[in-house]
């Protein structure tokens, strides 16, 4: 839950939500296009007729302050971290995610930044924002030339009654991370992870109001991918079809959502629509 309703209102009966997309590097433009498409889809839904969504790029702390929710795009996580630090945006991002607990979605590199722990791929490593009590393995699937697409079974998406898709979603994996470990929620840093070699952890941040926020919420596994060789051999196969757990490629913890793959590169707006609905509903119930 969030602490207050958005202050910006179009009228007495319409709530205005401003969605930001971090635009330091990566596929931010593609996210903006699908978010705007999703806002149009929601506008036709009577359930969300009293809401108005705006979407814009975020490059400064001042722009971040205007946002009710944020997307961290895919790209190069180390570059994003360095640019954010040089732009004096890293700490405001941590406050947005871990102190104010506003809704955030990270894809690929964004998932890495939102993890509380990650493997170190360079001597200097990088800094994390945190917010998801998970450990991620970066570049789990290899180099960019080994990128692939696979069908994911996503039960959280509404089933299309006109098809037999069973909520399947064509997913793009580009130098993608996976969640290799779900961690127990901690109020401070993940101390056990901090003691591990070749590991970086996010700094500790305390929420503004622990009574009203989803502090200590468990990590939910939202999607899995079967073994990479199986996914490459038959792109129609999902982890459920194979009867196996598979790699964790989507998680949610409270207001923070992360995906290993790139929904923004598919042209399929279903996950974006679902996420915007989560954002609106969270504010409505605050």
DRENPA-3360 file (N, C-alpha, C; in nm, 2 decimals, always signed):
BEGIN
1 = XXXXXXXX = +0.08/-0.12/+0.00/+0.00/+0.00/+0.00/+0.09/+0.12/+0.00 ~ +0.03/+0.23/-0.04/+0.10/+0.36/-0.04/+0.04/+0.45/+0.06 ~ +0.12/+0.56/+0.09/+0.08/+0.64/+0.20/-0.03/+0.74/+0.17 ~ -0.05/+0.78/+0.05/-0.15/+0.88/+0.02/-0.19/+0.87/-0.13 ~ -0.31/+0.93/-0.16/-0.35/+0.93/-0.30/-0.28/+1.03/-0.37 ~ -0.27/+1.02/-0.50/-0.20/+1.12/-0.58/-0.27/+1.26/-0.56 ~ -0.19/+1.36/-0.55/-0.24/+1.50/-0.52/-0.29/+1.56/-0.65 ~ -0.24/+1.52/-0.77/-0.28/+1.58/-0.89/-0.42/+1.52/-0.93;
9 = XXXXXXXX = -0.52/+1.60/-0.95/-0.65/+1.56/-0.99/-0.70/+1.64/-1.11 ~ -0.76/+1.57/-1.21/-0.81/+1.63/-1.33/-0.94/+1.71/-1.29 ~ -1.02/+1.65/-1.20/-1.14/+1.71/-1.16/-1.17/+1.64/-1.02 ~ -1.28/+1.68/-0.96/-1.32/+1.62/-0.83/-1.35/+1.47/-0.84 ~ -1.38/+1.42/-0.96/-1.41/+1.28/-0.97/-1.31/+1.20/-1.05 ~ -1.21/+1.26/-1.10/-1.10/+1.19/-1.18/-0.97/+1.20/-1.11 ~ -0.91/+1.08/-1.09/-0.77/+1.08/-1.03/-0.67/+1.07/-1.14 ~ -0.57/+1.15/-1.13/-0.46/+1.16/-1.23/-0.34/+1.09/-1.17;
17 = XXXXXXXX = -0.29/+0.99/-1.25/-0.17/+0.91/-1.21/-0.06/+0.95/-1.31 ~ +0.06/+0.97/-1.26/+0.17/+1.00/-1.34/+0.27/+0.88/-1.33 ~ +0.29/+0.82/-1.44/+0.38/+0.70/-1.45/+0.51/+0.75/-1.51 ~ +0.62/+0.72/-1.45/+0.76/+0.76/-1.50/+0.83/+0.64/-1.55 ~ +0.91/+0.66/-1.65/+1.00/+0.55/-1.70/+1.14/+0.61/-1.70 ~ +1.23/+0.54/-1.62/+1.37/+0.58/-1.61/+1.43/+0.58/-1.75 ~ +1.48/+0.70/-1.79/+1.53/+0.72/-1.92/+1.68/+0.75/-1.93 ~ +1.76/+0.67/-1.85/+1.91/+0.70/-1.85/+1.97/+0.61/-1.96;
25 = XXXXXXXX = +1.92/+0.50/-1.99/+1.98/+0.41/-2.09/+1.88/+0.29/-2.11 ~ +1.88/+0.23/-2.22/+1.80/+0.11/-2.24/+1.67/+0.13/-2.32 ~ +1.58/+0.04/-2.30/+1.46/+0.04/-2.38/+1.34/+0.12/-2.32 ~ +1.37/+0.24/-2.28/+1.27/+0.32/-2.21/+1.16/+0.37/-2.31 ~ +1.20/+0.40/-2.44/+1.10/+0.44/-2.53/+0.99/+0.34/-2.56 ~ +1.04/+0.21/-2.57/+0.94/+0.10/-2.60/+0.84/+0.09/-2.48 ~ +0.89/+0.10/-2.36/+0.80/+0.10/-2.24/+0.70/+0.21/-2.25 ~ +0.74/+0.33/-2.28/+0.65/+0.44/-2.29/+0.54/+0.42/-2.39;
33 = XXXXXXXX = +0.58/+0.37/-2.51/+0.48/+0.34/-2.61/+0.37/+0.24/-2.56 ~ +0.42/+0.13/-2.49/+0.32/+0.03/-2.45/+0.24/+0.08/-2.33 ~ +0.30/+0.16/-2.24/+0.23/+0.22/-2.13/+0.12/+0.31/-2.18 ~ +0.15/+0.39/-2.28/+0.04/+0.48/-2.34/-0.07/+0.40/-2.41 ~ -0.03/+0.30/-2.47/-0.13/+0.21/-2.53/-0.21/+0.15/-2.43 ~ -0.15/+0.11/-2.32/-0.23/+0.04/-2.21/-0.32/+0.14/-2.14 ~ -0.28/+0.27/-2.13/-0.36/+0.37/-2.07/-0.49/+0.39/-2.15 ~ -0.47/+0.38/-2.29/-0.59/+0.39/-2.38/-0.68/+0.27/-2.36;
41 = XXXXXXXX = -0.62/+0.16/-2.34/-0.71/+0.03/-2.32/-0.78/+0.05/-2.19 ~ -0.72/+0.09/-2.08/-0.79/+0.11/-1.96/-0.89/+0.21/-1.96 ~ -0.87/+0.32/-2.04/-0.97/+0.43/-2.05/-1.11/+0.38/-2.10 ~ -1.11/+0.27/-2.17/-1.23/+0.21/-2.23/-1.30/+0.12/-2.13 ~ -1.23/+0.09/-2.02/-1.29/+0.01/-1.91/-1.37/+0.09/-1.81 ~ -1.50/+0.07/-1.80/-1.58/+0.15/-1.70/-1.52/+0.15/-1.56 ~ -1.45/+0.04/-1.52/-1.40/+0.03/-1.39/-1.29/+0.13/-1.36 ~ -1.22/+0.18/-1.47/-1.12/+0.28/-1.46/-1.15/+0.41/-1.53;
49 = XXXXXXXX = -1.28/+0.43/-1.55/-1.32/+0.55/-1.61/-1.29/+0.68/-1.53 ~ -1.27/+0.67/-1.40/-1.25/+0.78/-1.32/-1.10/+0.81/-1.30 ~ -1.01/+0.74/-1.38/-0.87/+0.76/-1.37/-0.81/+0.82/-1.50 ~ -0.71/+0.89/-1.49/-0.64/+0.95/-1.61/-0.49/+0.92/-1.59 ~ -0.43/+0.86/-1.69/-0.29/+0.82/-1.68/-0.20/+0.91/-1.77 ~ -0.09/+0.96/-1.72/+0.01/+1.02/-1.80/+0.14/+0.95/-1.79 ~ +0.22/+0.95/-1.89/+0.35/+0.88/-1.89/+0.46/+0.97/-1.94 ~ +0.58/+0.97/-1.88/+0.69/+1.05/-1.93/+0.82/+0.99/-1.89;
57 = XXXXXXXX = +0.93/+1.04/-1.95/+1.07/+1.00/-1.92/+1.11/+1.07/-1.78 ~ +1.20/+0.99/-1.71/+1.25/+1.04/-1.59/+1.41/+1.04/-1.60 ~ +1.47/+1.16/-1.58/+1.61/+1.17/-1.58/+1.67/+1.24/-1.46 ~ +1.58/+1.31/-1.38/+1.63/+1.39/-1.27/+1.55/+1.35/-1.15 ~ +1.60/+1.39/-1.03/+1.53/+1.37/-0.91/+1.40/+1.45/-0.90 ~ +1.40/+1.57/-0.97/+1.28/+1.65/-0.97/+1.17/+1.59/-1.05 ~ +1.21/+1.52/-1.16/+1.11/+1.45/-1.24/+1.05/+1.33/-1.17 ~ +1.14/+1.26/-1.09/+1.10/+1.15/-1.02/+1.00/+1.18/-0.91;
65 = XXXXXXXX = +1.01/+1.30/-0.85/+0.92/+1.34/-0.74/+0.78/+1.35/-0.79 ~ +0.76/+1.37/-0.92/+0.62/+1.39/-0.98/+0.55/+1.26/-1.00 ~ +0.63/+1.15/-0.99/+0.57/+1.02/-1.03/+0.50/+0.95/-0.92 ~ +0.39/+0.88/-0.96/+0.32/+0.79/-0.86/+0.37/+0.65/-0.88 ~ +0.43/+0.61/-0.99/+0.49/+0.48/-1.01/+0.60/+0.49/-1.11 ~ +0.68/+0.39/-1.12/+0.80/+0.40/-1.20/+0.83/+0.27/-1.27 ~ +0.88/+0.27/-1.39/+0.94/+0.16/-1.46/+1.09/+0.17/-1.48 ~ +1.16/+0.07/-1.45/+1.30/+0.06/-1.47/+1.32/-0.03/-1.59;
73 = XXXXXXXX = +1.37/+0.02/-1.71/+1.37/-0.06/-1.83/+1.48/-0.16/-1.84 ~ +1.48/-0.24/-1.94/+1.59/-0.32/-1.98/+1.70/-0.24/-2.04 ~ +1.82/-0.29/-2.03/+1.94/-0.22/-2.09/+2.07/-0.28/-2.03 ~ +2.15/-0.19/-1.98/+2.28/-0.23/-1.92/+2.28/-0.18/-1.77 ~ +2.26/-0.27/-1.68/+2.24/-0.23/-1.54/+2.36/-0.15/-1.48 ~ +2.48/-0.19/-1.52/+2.60/-0.12/-1.47/+2.60/+0.02/-1.52 ~ +2.57/+0.04/-1.64/+2.56/+0.18/-1.70/+2.45/+0.26/-1.63 ~ +2.34/+0.20/-1.62/+2.23/+0.27/-1.55/+2.26/+0.31/-1.41;
81 = XXXXXXXX = +2.33/+0.22/-1.34/+2.37/+0.25/-1.20/+2.47/+0.37/-1.20 ~ +2.57/+0.36/-1.29/+2.67/+0.47/-1.29/+2.61/+0.60/-1.33 ~ +2.53/+0.60/-1.43/+2.46/+0.73/-1.47/+2.37/+0.79/-1.36 ~ +2.30/+0.70/-1.30/+2.21/+0.74/-1.19/+2.30/+0.80/-1.08 ~ +2.41/+0.74/-1.04/+2.50/+0.80/-0.94/+2.55/+0.93/-0.98 ~ +2.60/+0.95/-1.10/+2.65/+1.07/-1.15/+2.55/+1.18/-1.16 ~ +2.42/+1.14/-1.18/+2.31/+1.24/-1.19/+2.25/+1.27/-1.06 ~ +2.31/+1.22/-0.95/+2.25/+1.23/-0.81/+2.11/+1.18/-0.81;
89 = XXXXXXXX = +2.09/+1.07/-0.88/+1.95/+1.01/-0.88/+1.94/+0.88/-0.81 ~ +2.06/+0.82/-0.77/+2.06/+0.69/-0.71/+1.99/+0.69/-0.58 ~ +2.02/+0.78/-0.49/+1.95/+0.79/-0.36/+1.81/+0.82/-0.37 ~ +1.77/+0.92/-0.46/+1.62/+0.94/-0.47/+1.55/+0.82/-0.52 ~ +1.61/+0.74/-0.61/+1.55/+0.61/-0.65/+1.53/+0.52/-0.54 ~ +1.63/+0.51/-0.45/+1.62/+0.42/-0.33/+1.51/+0.47/-0.24 ~ +1.50/+0.60/-0.23/+1.39/+0.65/-0.14/+1.25/+0.62/-0.20 ~ +1.24/+0.64/-0.33/+1.12/+0.61/-0.40/+1.07/+0.47/-0.38;
97 = XXXXXXXX = +1.17/+0.37/-0.40/+1.13/+0.23/-0.39/+1.12/+0.18/-0.24 ~ +1.22/+0.22/-0.16/+1.23/+0.15/-0.03/+1.18/+0.23/+0.09 ~ +1.18/+0.36/+0.07/+1.13/+0.45/+0.18/+0.98/+0.49/+0.15 ~ +0.95/+0.54/+0.04/+0.82/+0.58/+0.01/+0.73/+0.46/-0.04 ~ +0.80/+0.35/-0.08/+0.73/+0.23/-0.12/+0.63/+0.25/-0.23 ~ +0.66/+0.33/-0.33/+0.58/+0.35/-0.44/+0.59/+0.23/-0.54 ~ +0.49/+0.21/-0.62/+0.49/+0.10/-0.71/+0.60/+0.11/-0.82 ~ +0.68/+0.00/-0.84/+0.79/+0.00/-0.93/+0.79/-0.13/-1.01;
105 = XXXXXXXX = +0.83/-0.13/-1.13/+0.84/-0.25/-1.22/+0.98/-0.24/-1.29 ~ +1.06/-0.34/-1.27/+1.19/-0.35/-1.34/+1.19/-0.46/-1.44 ~ +1.24/-0.44/-1.56/+1.25/-0.54/-1.66/+1.40/-0.57/-1.69 ~ +1.45/-0.69/-1.68/+1.58/-0.73/-1.72/+1.68/-0.65/-1.63 ~ +1.75/-0.55/-1.69/+1.84/-0.47/-1.61/+1.77/-0.41/-1.49 ~ +1.65/-0.37/-1.51/+1.57/-0.31/-1.40/+1.55/-0.41/-1.29 ~ +1.53/-0.54/-1.32/+1.52/-0.64/-1.22/+1.65/-0.65/-1.14 ~ +1.76/-0.65/-1.21/+1.89/-0.65/-1.14/+1.90/-0.54/-1.04;
113 = XXXXXXXX = +1.87/-0.42/-1.08/+1.88/-0.30/-1.00/+1.79/-0.31/-0.87 ~ +1.68/-0.37/-0.89/+1.58/-0.38/-0.78/+1.61/-0.50/-0.68 ~ +1.70/-0.58/-0.72/+1.74/-0.70/-0.63/+1.82/-0.65/-0.51 ~ +1.80/-0.72/-0.40/+1.88/-0.69/-0.28/+2.01/-0.75/-0.29 ~ +2.03/-0.85/-0.38/+2.16/-0.92/-0.39/+2.18/-0.96/-0.54 ~ +2.31/-0.95/-0.58/+2.34/-0.99/-0.72/+2.48/-1.04/-0.73 ~ +2.51/-1.13/-0.82/+2.65/-1.17/-0.84/+2.73/-1.05/-0.90 ~ +2.85/-1.05/-0.87/+2.94/-0.94/-0.92/+3.01/-0.99/-1.05;
121 = XXXXXXXX = +2.98/-0.92/-1.16/+3.04/-0.96/-1.29/+3.16/-0.88/-1.33 ~ +3.19/-0.77/-1.26/+3.31/-0.69/-1.28/+3.38/-0.66/-1.15 ~ +3.50/-0.63/-1.16/+3.58/-0.61/-1.04/+3.52/-0.50/-0.95 ~ +3.48/-0.39/-1.01/+3.42/-0.28/-0.93/+3.27/-0.30/-0.91 ~ +3.21/-0.40/-0.98/+3.07/-0.42/-0.96/+2.98/-0.30/-0.99 ~ +2.87/-0.29/-0.92/+2.78/-0.18/-0.94/+2.70/-0.16/-0.82 ~ +2.62/-0.05/-0.81/+2.54/-0.03/-0.70/+2.39/-0.07/-0.73 ~ +2.33/-0.13/-0.63/+2.19/-0.17/-0.65/+2.09/-0.07/-0.58;
129 = XXXXXXXX = +1.97/-0.07/-0.62/+1.87/+0.01/-0.56/+1.80/-0.07/-0.45 ~ +1.77/-0.20/-0.48/+1.70/-0.29/-0.38/+1.55/-0.27/-0.39 ~ +1.48/-0.35/-0.31/+1.34/-0.35/-0.30/+1.28/-0.49/-0.31 ~ +1.35/-0.58/-0.38/+1.31/-0.72/-0.39/+1.41/-0.81/-0.31 ~ +1.36/-0.89/-0.22/+1.44/-0.97/-0.14/+1.47/-1.10/-0.22 ~ +1.56/-1.08/-0.33/+1.60/-1.19/-0.41/+1.75/-1.17/-0.44 ~ +1.81/-1.28/-0.48/+1.95/-1.28/-0.54/+1.93/-1.31/-0.69 ~ +1.99/-1.23/-0.77/+1.98/-1.25/-0.92/+2.12/-1.29/-0.97;
137 = XXXXXXXX = +2.11/-1.37/-1.07/+2.23/-1.41/-1.15/+2.23/-1.34/-1.28 ~ +2.32/-1.24/-1.30/+2.32/-1.16/-1.42/+2.37/-1.25/-1.54 ~ +2.32/-1.21/-1.66/+2.36/-1.28/-1.78/+2.35/-1.43/-1.77 ~ +2.25/-1.48/-1.71/+2.23/-1.62/-1.68/+2.23/-1.70/-1.81 ~ +2.17/-1.64/-1.92/+2.16/-1.72/-2.04/+2.27/-1.69/-2.14 ~ +2.37/-1.62/-2.10/+2.49/-1.61/-2.19/+2.49/-1.47/-2.26 ~ +2.56/-1.47/-2.37/+2.59/-1.34/-2.44/+2.46/-1.30/-2.52 ~ +2.47/-1.18/-2.57/+2.36/-1.12/-2.65/+2.33/-1.20/-2.77;
145 = XXXXXXXX = +2.43/-1.26/-2.83/+2.41/-1.35/-2.94/+2.33/-1.48/-2.91 ~ +2.32/-1.51/-2.78/+2.24/-1.63/-2.74/+2.11/-1.59/-2.69 ~ +2.06/-1.47/-2.73/+1.93/-1.43/-2.69/+1.82/-1.52/-2.76 ~ +1.71/-1.53/-2.70/+1.60/-1.62/-2.75/+1.46/-1.57/-2.71 ~ +1.36/-1.63/-2.76/+1.22/-1.61/-2.73/+1.17/-1.74/-2.68 ~ +1.07/-1.73/-2.58/+1.00/-1.84/-2.53/+0.86/-1.81/-2.48 ~ +0.78/-1.91/-2.48/+0.64/-1.89/-2.43/+0.64/-1.91/-2.28 ~ +0.58/-1.81/-2.21/+0.57/-1.82/-2.07/+0.42/-1.84/-2.03;
153 = XXXXXXXX = +0.40/-1.91/-1.93/+0.26/-1.93/-1.88/+0.25/-1.83/-1.76 ~ +0.16/-1.73/-1.78/+0.15/-1.62/-1.68/+0.01/-1.63/-1.62 ~ -0.01/-1.70/-1.51/-0.15/-1.71/-1.45/-0.21/-1.58/-1.41 ~ -0.12/-1.48/-1.38/-0.18/-1.35/-1.33/-0.24/-1.27/-1.44 ~ -0.22/-1.30/-1.56/-0.29/-1.23/-1.67/-0.43/-1.29/-1.69 ~ -0.52/-1.20/-1.72/-0.66/-1.25/-1.75/-0.66/-1.34/-1.87 ~ -0.73/-1.45/-1.86/-0.74/-1.54/-1.97/-0.84/-1.48/-2.08 ~ -0.79/-1.49/-2.20/-0.87/-1.45/-2.31/-0.97/-1.56/-2.35;
161 = XXXXXXXX = -1.10/-1.53/-2.33/-1.20/-1.64/-2.35/-1.21/-1.67/-2.50 ~ -1.16/-1.59/-2.58/-1.18/-1.61/-2.73/-1.06/-1.70/-2.78 ~ -0.97/-1.74/-2.70/-0.86/-1.81/-2.75/-0.82/-1.92/-2.65 ~ -0.73/-2.01/-2.69/-0.69/-2.12/-2.61/-0.54/-2.09/-2.56 ~ -0.51/-1.96/-2.55/-0.37/-1.93/-2.52/-0.33/-1.96/-2.38 ~ -0.43/-1.98/-2.29/-0.40/-2.01/-2.15/-0.30/-1.92/-2.09 ~ -0.32/-1.79/-2.12/-0.24/-1.68/-2.06/-0.09/-1.69/-2.10 ~ -0.07/-1.75/-2.22/+0.07/-1.76/-2.26/+0.12/-1.63/-2.32;
169 = XXXXXXXX = +0.24/-1.60/-2.29/+0.30/-1.47/-2.33/+0.43/-1.49/-2.40 ~ +0.45/-1.45/-2.52/+0.57/-1.46/-2.60/+0.68/-1.37/-2.54 ~ +0.78/-1.42/-2.48/+0.88/-1.34/-2.40/+1.02/-1.34/-2.47 ~ +1.08/-1.22/-2.46/+1.21/-1.20/-2.52/+1.32/-1.19/-2.41 ~ +1.42/-1.28/-2.42/+1.53/-1.28/-2.33/+1.66/-1.24/-2.39 ~ +1.71/-1.12/-2.35/+1.84/-1.07/-2.40/+1.94/-1.05/-2.29 ~ +2.04/-1.13/-2.29/+2.14/-1.13/-2.18/+2.07/-1.12/-2.04 ~ +1.97/-1.20/-2.03/+1.87/-1.19/-1.92/+1.93/-1.25/-1.79;
177 = XXXXXXXX = +1.89/-1.19/-1.67/+1.92/-1.25/-1.54/+1.81/-1.35/-1.51 ~ +1.83/-1.42/-1.40/+1.72/-1.50/-1.34/+1.73/-1.48/-1.19 ~ +1.62/-1.50/-1.12/+1.62/-1.50/-0.98/+1.67/-1.64/-0.93 ~ +1.79/-1.65/-0.88/+1.85/-1.78/-0.84/+1.82/-1.81/-0.70 ~ +1.77/-1.72/-0.62/+1.74/-1.74/-0.48/+1.64/-1.64/-0.43 ~ +1.53/-1.69/-0.37/+1.43/-1.60/-0.30/+1.48/-1.59/-0.15 ~ +1.50/-1.47/-0.10/+1.56/-1.45/+0.03/+1.45/-1.42/+0.13 ~ +1.48/-1.44/+0.26/+1.38/-1.40/+0.36/+1.38/-1.25/+0.37;
185 = XXXXXXXX = +1.27/-1.19/+0.39/+1.26/-1.04/+0.40/+1.34/-0.99/+0.52 ~ +1.42/-0.88/+0.50/+1.50/-0.82/+0.60/+1.47/-0.68/+0.61 ~ +1.47/-0.62/+0.74/+1.45/-0.48/+0.75/+1.58/-0.40/+0.72 ~ +1.69/-0.47/+0.73/+1.82/-0.40/+0.69/+1.87/-0.47/+0.56 ~ +2.01/-0.47/+0.55/+2.07/-0.53/+0.43/+2.06/-0.69/+0.45 ~ +2.08/-0.75/+0.34/+2.08/-0.90/+0.34/+2.22/-0.94/+0.39 ~ +2.24/-0.95/+0.52/+2.37/-0.97/+0.58/+2.44/-1.10/+0.54 ~ +2.36/-1.21/+0.53/+2.42/-1.33/+0.48/+2.48/-1.32/+0.34;
193 = XXXXXXXX = +2.40/-1.25/+0.26/+2.45/-1.23/+0.12/+2.57/-1.14/+0.11 ~ +2.58/-1.04/+0.20/+2.69/-0.95/+0.20/+2.82/-1.02/+0.24 ~ +2.81/-1.13/+0.31/+2.93/-1.20/+0.35/+2.98/-1.30/+0.24 ~ +2.90/-1.31/+0.13/+2.94/-1.40/+0.02/+3.04/-1.34/-0.07 ~ +3.13/-1.42/-0.13/+3.22/-1.37/-0.23/+3.16/-1.33/-0.36 ~ +3.21/-1.24/-0.43/+3.16/-1.20/-0.56/+3.01/-1.16/-0.56 ~ +2.97/-1.09/-0.46/+2.83/-1.05/-0.44/+2.82/-0.91/-0.40 ~ +2.72/-0.84/-0.45/+2.69/-0.70/-0.41/+2.55/-0.70/-0.35;
201 = XXXXXXXX = +2.53/-0.62/-0.25/+2.40/-0.60/-0.19/+2.36/-0.46/-0.19 ~ +2.22/-0.44/-0.18/+2.17/-0.31/-0.17/+2.18/-0.25/-0.03 ~ +2.20/-0.12/-0.02/+2.20/-0.06/+0.12/+2.07/-0.06/+0.19 ~ +2.07/-0.05/+0.32/+1.95/-0.05/+0.39/+1.87/+0.08/+0.39 ~ +1.74/+0.07/+0.38/+1.66/+0.19/+0.38/+1.53/+0.16/+0.46 ~ +1.49/+0.25/+0.55/+1.37/+0.22/+0.63/+1.25/+0.29/+0.57 ~ +1.13/+0.22/+0.56/+1.01/+0.28/+0.51/+0.96/+0.39/+0.60 ~ +0.89/+0.48/+0.54/+0.83/+0.59/+0.61/+0.73/+0.55/+0.72;
209 = XXXXXXXX = +0.65/+0.45/+0.69/+0.54/+0.41/+0.78/+0.53/+0.26/+0.77 ~ +0.58/+0.19/+0.86/+0.58/+0.04/+0.85/+0.44/-0.01/+0.88 ~ +0.35/+0.06/+0.94/+0.22/+0.01/+0.97/+0.13/+0.00/+0.85 ~ +0.15/+0.10/+0.75/+0.06/+0.11/+0.64/+0.12/+0.05/+0.51 ~ +0.25/+0.01/+0.52/+0.31/-0.04/+0.40/+0.33/-0.19/+0.40 ~ +0.35/-0.25/+0.28/+0.37/-0.39/+0.27/+0.52/-0.43/+0.31 ~ +0.55/-0.40/+0.43/+0.69/-0.42/+0.48/+0.70/-0.57/+0.53 ~ +0.80/-0.64/+0.49/+0.81/-0.78/+0.53/+0.73/-0.87/+0.45;
217 = XXXXXXXX = +0.66/-0.82/+0.34/+0.58/-0.91/+0.26/+0.67/-1.01/+0.19 ~ +0.63/-1.14/+0.17/+0.71/-1.24/+0.11/+0.72/-1.21/-0.04 ~ +0.82/-1.27/-0.10/+0.84/-1.26/-0.25/+0.75/-1.37/-0.31 ~ +0.67/-1.32/-0.41/+0.58/-1.41/-0.48/+0.65/-1.45/-0.62 ~ +0.66/-1.57/-0.65/+0.71/-1.62/-0.78/+0.59/-1.61/-0.88 ~ +0.61/-1.52/-0.98/+0.50/-1.49/-1.08/+0.51/-1.57/-1.21 ~ +0.64/-1.62/-1.24/+0.65/-1.69/-1.37/+0.79/-1.77/-1.36 ~ +0.79/-1.88/-1.43/+0.91/-1.96/-1.44/+0.93/-2.00/-1.59;
225 = XXXXXXXX = +1.05/-2.03/-1.62/+1.09/-2.07/-1.76/+1.15/-2.21/-1.75 ~ +1.11/-2.30/-1.84/+1.18/-2.43/-1.83/+1.32/-2.42/-1.87 ~ +1.39/-2.54/-1.87/+1.54/-2.54/-1.90/+1.56/-2.47/-2.04 ~ +1.67/-2.40/-2.05/+1.70/-2.32/-2.17/+1.70/-2.40/-2.29 ~ +1.76/-2.52/-2.29/+1.77/-2.60/-2.41/+1.63/-2.65/-2.45 ~ +1.54/-2.68/-2.36/+1.41/-2.72/-2.39/+1.33/-2.60/-2.45 ~ +1.35/-2.48/-2.39/+1.28/-2.36/-2.45/+1.32/-2.33/-2.59 ~ +1.45/-2.35/-2.62/+1.50/-2.32/-2.75/+1.46/-2.43/-2.85;
233 = XXXXXXXX = +1.44/-2.55/-2.81/+1.40/-2.66/-2.90/+1.26/-2.65/-2.94 ~ +1.17/-2.61/-2.84/+1.03/-2.60/-2.87/+0.98/-2.48/-2.80 ~ +0.96/-2.37/-2.87/+0.92/-2.24/-2.81/+0.78/-2.24/-2.76 ~ +0.70/-2.34/-2.79/+0.56/-2.35/-2.74/+0.55/-2.41/-2.60 ~ +0.66/-2.47/-2.55/+0.66/-2.54/-2.43/+0.68/-2.44/-2.31 ~ +0.61/-2.46/-2.20/+0.62/-2.38/-2.08/+0.66/-2.47/-1.97 ~ +0.70/-2.41/-1.86/+0.74/-2.49/-1.74/+0.63/-2.58/-1.69 ~ +0.51/-2.53/-1.70/+0.39/-2.61/-1.65/+0.37/-2.73/-1.74;
241 = XXXXXXXX = +0.39/-2.71/-1.87/+0.38/-2.83/-1.96/+0.47/-2.94/-1.93 ~ +0.59/-2.90/-1.89/+0.70/-3.00/-1.87/+0.69/-3.06/-1.73 ~ +0.60/-3.00/-1.64/+0.59/-3.05/-1.51/+0.71/-3.02/-1.42 ~ +0.78/-2.92/-1.45/+0.90/-2.88/-1.37/+0.89/-2.74/-1.32 ~ +0.97/-2.71/-1.22/+0.97/-2.57/-1.16/+1.02/-2.47/-1.26 ~ +1.14/-2.49/-1.32/+1.20/-2.40/-1.41/+1.26/-2.28/-1.34 ~ +1.34/-2.20/-1.42/+1.40/-2.08/-1.37/+1.30/-1.97/-1.33 ~ +1.32/-1.90/-1.22/+1.23/-1.79/-1.18/+1.26/-1.67/-1.27;
249 = XXXXXXXX = +1.16/-1.62/-1.34/+1.18/-1.51/-1.43/+1.09/-1.39/-1.41 ~ +1.00/-1.40/-1.31/+0.92/-1.29/-1.27/+0.88/-1.30/-1.12 ~ +0.89/-1.20/-1.04/+0.86/-1.20/-0.90/+0.79/-1.07/-0.86 ~ +0.72/-1.08/-0.75/+0.66/-0.96/-0.69/+0.68/-0.96/-0.54 ~ +0.70/-0.85/-0.48/+0.71/-0.84/-0.34/+0.65/-0.70/-0.30 ~ +0.53/-0.71/-0.25/+0.46/-0.58/-0.22/+0.43/-0.50/-0.34 ~ +0.48/-0.38/-0.35/+0.46/-0.29/-0.46/+0.57/-0.30/-0.57 ~ +0.66/-0.39/-0.55/+0.77/-0.40/-0.64/+0.76/-0.53/-0.73;
257 = XXXXXXXX = +0.77/-0.51/-0.86/+0.75/-0.62/-0.95/+0.87/-0.62/-1.04 ~ +0.92/-0.75/-1.08/+1.04/-0.76/-1.16/+1.03/-0.87/-1.26 ~ +1.07/-0.85/-1.38/+1.07/-0.96/-1.48/+1.21/-0.97/-1.55 ~ +1.25/-1.09/-1.57/+1.38/-1.11/-1.64/+1.38/-1.07/-1.79 ~ +1.26/-1.09/-1.85/+1.24/-1.07/-1.99/+1.19/-0.93/-2.02 ~ +1.17/-0.91/-2.15/+1.14/-0.77/-2.21/+1.00/-0.77/-2.26 ~ +0.89/-0.75/-2.19/+0.76/-0.73/-2.25/+0.75/-0.62/-2.34 ~ +0.83/-0.51/-2.32/+0.82/-0.39/-2.40/+0.87/-0.41/-2.54;
265 = XXXXXXXX = +0.94/-0.53/-2.57/+0.99/-0.55/-2.71/+0.89/-0.64/-2.79 ~ +0.78/-0.68/-2.73/+0.69/-0.77/-2.80/+0.57/-0.71/-2.87 ~ +0.54/-0.58/-2.83/+0.42/-0.52/-2.88/+0.29/-0.57/-2.82 ~ +0.30/-0.66/-2.72/+0.19/-0.72/-2.65/+0.18/-0.64/-2.52 ~ +0.07/-0.57/-2.50/+0.05/-0.48/-2.39/-0.01/-0.54/-2.26 ~ -0.04/-0.67/-2.26/-0.11/-0.73/-2.16/-0.05/-0.71/-2.02 ~ +0.08/-0.73/-2.01/+0.15/-0.72/-1.88/+0.15/-0.57/-1.84 ~ +0.17/-0.48/-1.93/+0.16/-0.34/-1.90/+0.02/-0.30/-1.85;
273 = XXXXXXXX = -0.08/-0.35/-1.91/-0.22/-0.32/-1.86/-0.24/-0.38/-1.72 ~ -0.19/-0.50/-1.70/-0.21/-0.56/-1.57/-0.13/-0.48/-1.47 ~ -0.01/-0.44/-1.50/+0.07/-0.36/-1.40/+0.00/-0.23/-1.37 ~ -0.05/-0.16/-1.47/-0.12/-0.03/-1.44/-0.24/-0.05/-1.35 ~ -0.31/-0.16/-1.37/-0.42/-0.19/-1.29/-0.38/-0.21/-1.14 ~ -0.27/-0.28/-1.13/-0.22/-0.29/-0.99/-0.19/-0.16/-0.92 ~ -0.12/-0.07/-1.00/-0.09/+0.06/-0.95/-0.21/+0.14/-0.91 ~ -0.31/+0.14/-1.00/-0.43/+0.22/-0.97/-0.50/+0.16/-0.84;
281 = XXXXXX = -0.52/+0.03/-0.84/-0.59/-0.04/-0.73/-0.52/-0.02/-0.60 ~ -0.38/-0.01/-0.60/-0.31/+0.01/-0.48/-0.34/+0.15/-0.42 ~ -0.34/+0.25/-0.50/-0.37/+0.38/-0.46/-0.52/+0.39/-0.41 ~ -0.61/+0.33/-0.48/-0.75/+0.33/-0.44/-0.78/+0.27/-0.31 ~ -0.69/+0.17/-0.27/-0.72/+0.11/-0.14/-0.63/+0.16/-0.03 ~ -0.55/+0.26/-0.06/-0.45/+0.32/+0.04/-0.53/+0.39/+0.15;
% end
